[in-house]
Amino acid sequence: MSVGFRLNAAVLLVLVSLVFPPFCIGIRSIPTIGDGLGLGFDRFSEAPDYRNGRGCPVSADKRVLGLKSSCDPSLVQVAMTLDSEYLRGSIAAVHSVLKHASCPENVFFHFISAEFDPASPRVLTQLVRSTFPSLNFKVYIFREDTVINLISSSIREALENPLNYARNYLGDILDLCVDRVIYLDSDLVLVDDIQKLWNITLTGSKIIGAPEYCHANFTKYFTDTFWSDPVLSRVFGSRKPCYFNTGVMVMDLLKWREGNYRKRIENWMEIQRKKRIYDLGSLPPFLLVFGGNVESIDHRWNQHGLGGDNVKGSCRSLHPGPVSLLHWSGKGKPWVRLDARKPCPLDYLWEPYDLYKHSNRVKTQHQPSMAYSPSTLVGYSTYL
């Protein structure tokens, strides 16, 4: 009998491997999992029900079935990771997107969840549904063994999280009908209509679009071992690379799949394991593959670095110019600093999108200092 059981289990494993792709398992509809979602995740308020205005396209699926599939060509496709550590940031990011979208019902979210997260992907899915009842979304379970053997040590332990590398596999994870997506980190908020970012054209052979920062010292993102190797450093010989932040990217997944860019990134990660050519986490492989061949997007779409650097308590100010997206990349996160009552001035601009129910902290009514007042920032007065 035990032999028969093992045989049946083996057959089941083969069937599962054939049905589901090697990178993930998709979850579409989740039954209710009780009223206590565990780990305090039931302490999020339900977001307002944001609805389309006049002039928003209505798909055939919506008219006939009352729902949207991820294959609907009228949708704005957004991919984000979803985990217990950054969940509060992810919820705030989604809220900000919906709040400022001209057609919020036409935004479809693809959430990538870690296979071994302390909160199961099904619990996280139920949380998203309870917080955003009318949201169009799908949750994918990212198989961490896909990338775990390619990850090398980084300057910060947080950068070694396998989920940081999920963006490398979007072309494999998402439904094949999704040929274009906006990737967003979990520590940001939009203060503008995401449709504007979606409408950006990727010209020529460009695979991704992102704000570029050509004044940054590009050499510091790689080690002396890399720059002293004539073969490796030659990758930039015919290109003029600029730094770009991978937390906000418009990605052509059709070209990505055709060019097998996942494998190109993995090749550099394999070299890194042998030669230590960079010190950061998932960013340098993107720079190696795409640096100098990026569709440059206006800086307003990634005011990054607001989390500060590795110096405890450091605060950053905004880059010059208008603002459509604020990004707390870096060590400090606004929800942590607000709860500790040691916020940076710009953290108060994240707070209106926070849906967490505070039991131990009265939500502050503090306004940003005059230097950061929304009325003084181009692009803020309309949206905040």
C-alpha positions as CSV (number, residue, x, y, z in Angstrom):
1,M,0.0,0.0,0.0
2,S,2.9,2.4,0.8
3,V,4.3,1.7,-2.7
4,G,1.0,2.6,-4.3
5,F,0.9,5.8,-2.3
6,R,4.4,6.8,-3.3
7,L,3.5,6.0,-6.9
8,N,0.3,8.2,-6.8
9,A,2.3,11.0,-5.1
10,A,4.9,10.8,-7.9
11,V,2.2,10.9,-10.6
12,L,0.6,13.9,-8.9
13,L,4.0,15.7,-8.7
14,V,4.5,15.2,-12.5
15,L,1.0,16.5,-13.2
16,V,1.5,19.6,-11.2
17,S,4.8,20.3,-12.9
18,L,3.1,20.0,-16.3
19,V,0.2,22.2,-15.3
20,F,2.1,25.0,-13.6
21,P,5.1,26.8,-14.9
22,P,8.4,26.3,-13.1
23,F,8.6,29.9,-11.8
24,C,5.2,30.3,-10.1
25,I,1.7,29.2,-9.4
26,G,-1.1,31.6,-10.1
27,I,-4.0,32.2,-7.7
28,R,-7.2,33.8,-9.1
29,S,-10.0,33.4,-6.6
30,I,-9.6,32.7,-3.0
31,P,-12.2,31.5,-0.5
32,T,-12.7,33.4,2.7
33,I,-10.2,32.4,5.4
34,G,-11.9,33.5,8.5
35,D,-12.0,36.9,10.1
36,G,-8.5,36.8,11.6
37,L,-5.9,36.9,8.9
38,G,-3.0,36.4,11.2
39,L,0.1,38.5,11.9
40,G,-2.2,41.5,12.4
41,F,-3.0,41.8,8.7
42,D,-6.7,42.2,9.5
43,R,-5.9,45.7,10.7
44,F,-6.2,47.4,7.3
45,S,-9.1,49.7,6.6
46,E,-11.1,49.1,3.4
47,A,-10.1,51.5,0.7
48,P,-12.7,53.8,-0.9
49,D,-14.3,52.2,-4.0
50,Y,-12.7,54.1,-6.8
51,R,-14.7,54.0,-10.0
52,N,-14.2,54.9,-13.7
53,G,-15.3,58.2,-15.0
54,R,-16.9,58.9,-18.3
55,G,-14.7,58.1,-21.3
56,C,-13.0,55.1,-19.8
57,P,-13.0,52.0,-22.2
58,V,-15.2,49.1,-21.2
59,S,-14.0,45.7,-22.3
60,A,-16.2,42.9,-23.7
61,D,-15.3,40.7,-20.7
62,K,-16.6,43.4,-18.4
63,R,-19.8,43.9,-20.3
64,V,-20.6,40.2,-20.5
65,L,-19.1,38.7,-17.4
66,G,-18.8,41.6,-15.1
67,L,-15.1,41.1,-14.6
68,K,-11.8,41.7,-16.4
69,S,-9.2,39.1,-17.4
70,S,-5.5,39.9,-17.4
71,C,-5.6,39.6,-21.2
72,D,-7.9,42.6,-21.7
73,P,-6.0,45.0,-24.0
74,S,-7.7,48.0,-22.4
75,L,-6.0,47.4,-19.1
76,V,-3.0,49.2,-17.5
77,Q,-0.9,46.2,-16.3
78,V,1.0,46.7,-13.0
79,A,3.3,44.2,-11.4
80,M,4.4,44.4,-7.7
81,T,5.8,42.0,-5.1
82,L,3.7,41.2,-2.1
83,D,5.2,40.0,1.2
84,S,4.6,40.3,4.9
85,E,7.6,42.6,5.5
86,Y,6.6,45.3,3.0
87,L,2.9,44.6,2.9
88,R,2.0,48.0,4.4
89,G,4.0,49.8,1.7
90,S,2.4,47.6,-1.0
91,I,-1.1,48.5,0.2
92,A,-0.3,52.2,0.3
93,A,1.2,52.0,-3.2
94,V,-1.9,50.3,-4.6
95,H,-4.1,52.9,-2.9
96,S,-2.2,55.8,-4.4
97,V,-2.4,54.3,-7.9
98,L,-6.2,53.9,-7.6
99,K,-6.7,57.3,-6.0
100,H,-5.1,59.2,-8.9
101,A,-6.0,56.9,-11.8
102,S,-8.4,58.4,-14.4
103,C,-9.8,54.9,-15.0
104,P,-9.1,53.0,-11.7
105,E,-11.2,50.0,-12.8
106,N,-8.9,49.5,-15.8
107,V,-5.8,48.9,-13.7
108,F,-4.9,45.2,-13.3
109,F,-2.4,44.3,-10.6
110,H,-0.1,41.3,-10.8
111,F,1.2,40.5,-7.3
112,I,4.3,38.2,-6.9
113,S,4.3,36.5,-3.5
114,A,7.2,34.5,-2.0
115,E,6.6,30.8,-1.7
116,F,7.8,30.6,2.0
117,D,6.6,34.0,3.3
118,P,5.5,34.0,7.0
119,A,2.0,34.8,5.7
120,S,0.9,32.4,3.0
121,P,0.1,33.8,-0.4
122,R,-3.5,32.8,0.1
123,V,-3.8,34.8,3.2
124,L,-2.1,37.8,1.5
125,T,-4.6,37.4,-1.4
126,Q,-7.6,37.5,1.0
127,L,-6.1,40.6,2.6
128,V,-5.9,42.4,-0.7
129,R,-9.5,41.4,-1.5
130,S,-10.8,42.6,1.8
131,T,-8.9,45.9,1.5
132,F,-9.7,46.5,-2.2
133,P,-13.0,44.6,-2.8
134,S,-13.3,45.7,-6.5
135,L,-9.7,45.4,-7.4
136,N,-8.7,43.5,-10.6
137,F,-5.7,41.4,-9.5
138,K,-4.0,38.1,-9.5
139,V,-1.4,36.7,-7.1
140,Y,1.5,34.5,-8.2
141,I,3.5,32.3,-5.9
142,F,7.2,32.8,-6.8
143,R,9.3,29.7,-6.4
144,E,12.4,30.9,-4.6
145,D,14.5,28.0,-5.7
146,T,14.3,29.5,-9.1
147,V,16.9,32.1,-8.1
148,I,18.3,31.2,-4.7
149,N,21.4,29.5,-6.1
150,L,22.2,32.7,-8.2
151,I,22.0,35.2,-5.3
152,S,25.3,36.5,-3.9
153,S,25.9,38.4,-0.7
154,S,25.1,42.1,-0.8
155,I,26.0,45.2,1.3
156,R,22.6,44.9,3.0
157,E,20.9,41.6,4.0
158,A,17.5,42.9,2.8
159,L,18.9,43.1,-0.8
160,E,19.4,39.3,-0.7
161,N,15.7,38.5,-0.4
162,P,14.8,36.2,-3.4
163,L,11.7,38.2,-4.0
164,N,13.9,41.2,-5.0
165,Y,14.7,39.1,-8.1
166,A,11.1,38.4,-9.1
167,R,11.3,41.2,-11.6
168,N,13.8,39.2,-13.6
169,Y,11.1,36.5,-14.2
170,L,8.0,38.6,-15.1
171,G,8.2,37.4,-18.7
172,D,7.9,33.9,-17.4
173,I,5.5,34.4,-14.5
174,L,2.8,36.6,-16.0
175,D,0.2,35.3,-18.4
176,L,1.7,35.2,-22.0
177,C,-1.1,37.5,-23.2
178,V,0.5,40.3,-21.0
179,D,3.0,41.8,-23.4
180,R,3.6,45.0,-21.5
181,V,3.7,45.9,-17.8
182,I,4.7,48.6,-15.3
183,Y,6.9,47.2,-12.5
184,L,6.6,49.1,-9.2
185,D,8.5,48.7,-5.9
186,S,6.5,48.4,-2.7
187,D,8.0,51.5,-1.0
188,L,6.5,54.2,-3.3
189,V,3.3,56.2,-3.9
190,L,2.0,57.8,-7.1
191,V,0.6,61.3,-7.0
192,D,-0.3,61.3,-10.7
193,D,-2.4,59.3,-13.2
194,I,-0.7,56.0,-13.9
195,Q,-2.2,56.1,-17.4
196,K,0.4,58.8,-18.3
197,L,3.2,56.4,-17.4
198,W,1.5,53.6,-19.3
199,N,1.3,55.7,-22.5
200,I,5.0,56.2,-22.7
201,T,6.4,54.8,-26.0
202,L,9.3,52.4,-26.0
203,T,11.1,53.4,-29.2
204,G,13.1,51.2,-31.5
205,S,14.5,48.1,-29.9
206,K,14.1,49.5,-26.3
207,I,12.9,46.8,-23.9
208,I,12.5,48.9,-20.8
209,G,11.8,52.5,-20.0
210,A,12.9,54.3,-16.7
211,P,14.2,57.6,-15.5
212,E,17.9,57.8,-16.1
213,Y,20.5,59.7,-14.0
214,C,23.5,60.3,-16.2
215,H,25.2,62.6,-13.7
216,A,25.6,59.7,-11.3
217,N,29.1,58.0,-11.0
218,F,28.3,54.8,-12.9
219,T,31.6,53.2,-12.1
220,K,30.8,52.9,-8.4
221,Y,28.1,50.2,-9.1
222,F,30.8,47.7,-10.1
223,T,34.0,46.5,-8.4
224,D,37.6,47.1,-9.4
225,T,37.6,43.4,-10.5
226,F,35.0,44.2,-13.1
227,W,36.6,47.4,-14.5
228,S,40.1,45.8,-14.6
229,D,38.8,42.8,-16.6
230,P,39.1,43.8,-20.3
231,V,36.6,41.2,-21.4
232,L,33.9,42.0,-18.8
233,S,34.1,45.8,-19.0
234,R,33.9,45.6,-22.7
235,V,30.1,45.1,-22.4
236,F,29.9,48.9,-22.2
237,G,32.3,49.5,-25.0
238,S,29.7,50.5,-27.6
239,R,27.2,52.0,-25.1
240,K,27.1,55.1,-22.9
241,P,25.4,53.7,-19.8
242,C,23.5,55.8,-17.2
243,Y,22.3,54.7,-13.8
244,F,18.6,53.9,-13.5
245,N,16.5,52.7,-10.6
246,T,14.8,49.4,-11.2
247,G,11.9,50.2,-8.8
248,V,9.9,51.9,-11.6
249,M,10.1,50.4,-15.1
250,V,7.9,50.2,-18.1
251,M,8.7,46.8,-19.7
252,D,8.0,45.3,-23.1
253,L,7.5,41.7,-22.2
254,L,7.0,40.6,-25.8
255,K,10.6,41.7,-26.7
256,W,11.8,40.5,-23.3
257,R,10.7,37.0,-24.0
258,E,11.9,37.0,-27.6
259,G,15.3,38.1,-26.5
260,N,15.5,35.8,-23.5
261,Y,16.5,38.6,-21.3
262,R,15.9,36.6,-18.2
263,K,18.8,34.3,-19.2
264,R,21.1,37.3,-20.0
265,I,20.6,38.6,-16.5
266,E,21.2,35.2,-15.0
267,N,24.4,34.9,-16.9
268,W,25.8,38.0,-15.1
269,M,24.6,36.7,-11.8
270,E,26.5,33.5,-12.4
271,I,29.7,35.5,-13.2
272,Q,29.1,37.5,-10.0
273,R,29.1,34.3,-8.0
274,K,32.5,33.5,-9.3
275,K,34.2,36.9,-9.5
276,R,32.4,39.4,-7.3
277,I,31.9,42.1,-9.9
278,Y,29.4,44.2,-7.9
279,D,28.3,44.7,-4.3
280,L,24.6,45.6,-4.6
281,G,21.7,43.1,-5.0
282,S,19.4,42.8,-8.1
283,L,20.2,46.2,-9.7
284,P,23.7,45.7,-11.3
285,P,22.6,42.8,-13.6
286,F,20.0,45.2,-15.0
287,L,22.6,47.9,-15.5
288,L,24.9,45.4,-17.3
289,V,22.1,44.2,-19.7
290,F,20.3,47.5,-20.3
291,G,22.6,50.3,-19.3
292,G,22.8,52.7,-22.3
293,N,19.8,51.2,-24.0
294,V,16.9,52.5,-21.9
295,E,14.0,54.6,-23.0
296,S,14.6,57.6,-20.8
297,I,11.5,58.7,-18.9
298,D,11.0,62.0,-17.1
299,H,12.5,62.1,-13.6
300,R,9.1,63.0,-12.2
301,W,8.2,59.3,-12.4
302,N,10.8,58.2,-9.9
303,Q,11.8,60.7,-7.2
304,H,13.9,57.9,-5.5
305,G,16.3,57.7,-2.6
306,L,13.8,59.1,0.0
307,G,14.6,56.2,2.3
308,G,18.1,57.7,2.8
309,D,21.3,55.8,2.9
310,N,22.9,53.5,5.4
311,V,23.4,56.4,7.9
312,K,20.8,56.0,10.6
313,G,18.3,58.9,10.7
314,S,19.4,60.4,7.4
315,C,16.7,62.2,5.4
316,R,16.7,63.1,1.8
317,S,15.1,66.0,-0.1
318,L,13.4,66.0,-3.5
319,H,15.2,66.2,-6.8
320,P,14.6,69.5,-8.6
321,G,11.5,69.5,-10.9
322,P,7.9,68.2,-10.9
323,V,6.8,65.1,-9.1
324,S,4.5,62.2,-10.1
325,L,6.0,59.4,-8.0
326,L,7.8,59.4,-4.6
327,H,10.0,56.4,-3.9
328,W,11.5,55.6,-0.5
329,S,14.3,53.5,-1.8
330,G,17.1,53.2,0.6
331,K,17.2,51.9,4.2
332,G,14.5,53.9,5.8
333,K,10.8,53.3,5.2
334,P,8.1,55.9,5.9
335,W,5.8,53.6,7.9
336,V,8.7,52.5,10.2
337,R,9.8,56.1,10.9
338,L,6.3,57.4,11.4
339,D,5.5,54.6,13.9
340,A,8.7,55.4,15.7
341,R,7.7,59.1,15.7
342,K,11.0,59.9,14.0
343,P,9.8,60.7,10.5
344,C,11.6,62.6,7.8
345,P,9.6,65.6,6.4
346,L,8.7,63.8,3.2
347,D,7.3,60.8,5.1
348,Y,4.2,62.9,5.8
349,L,3.5,62.8,2.0
350,W,3.2,59.0,2.2
351,E,0.9,58.9,5.2
352,P,-2.4,59.8,3.5
353,Y,-2.2,56.6,1.5
354,D,-1.6,54.4,4.6
355,L,-4.6,52.1,5.3
356,Y,-3.2,50.5,8.4
357,K,-5.4,50.7,11.5
358,H,-3.2,52.3,14.2
359,S,-4.1,51.1,17.7
360,N,-1.0,52.4,19.4
361,R,-0.5,55.6,17.5
362,V,-2.9,58.4,16.8
363,K,-2.6,59.3,13.2
364,T,-0.7,62.5,13.1
365,Q,-2.2,65.6,11.5
366,H,1.3,67.1,11.2
367,Q,1.8,68.8,7.9
368,P,5.1,68.9,5.9
369,S,7.4,71.7,6.7
370,M,7.2,74.8,4.5
371,A,10.1,73.6,2.5
372,Y,8.1,70.5,1.4
373,S,4.7,72.0,1.2
374,P,2.6,70.5,-1.7
375,S,1.8,74.0,-2.9
376,T,5.5,74.6,-3.5
377,L,6.0,71.4,-5.5
378,V,5.1,71.4,-9.2
379,G,2.7,68.4,-9.7
380,Y,1.6,68.1,-6.1
381,S,-1.1,70.7,-5.7
382,T,-3.4,68.9,-8.1
383,Y,-3.1,65.5,-6.6
384,L,-2.6,65.6,-2.9
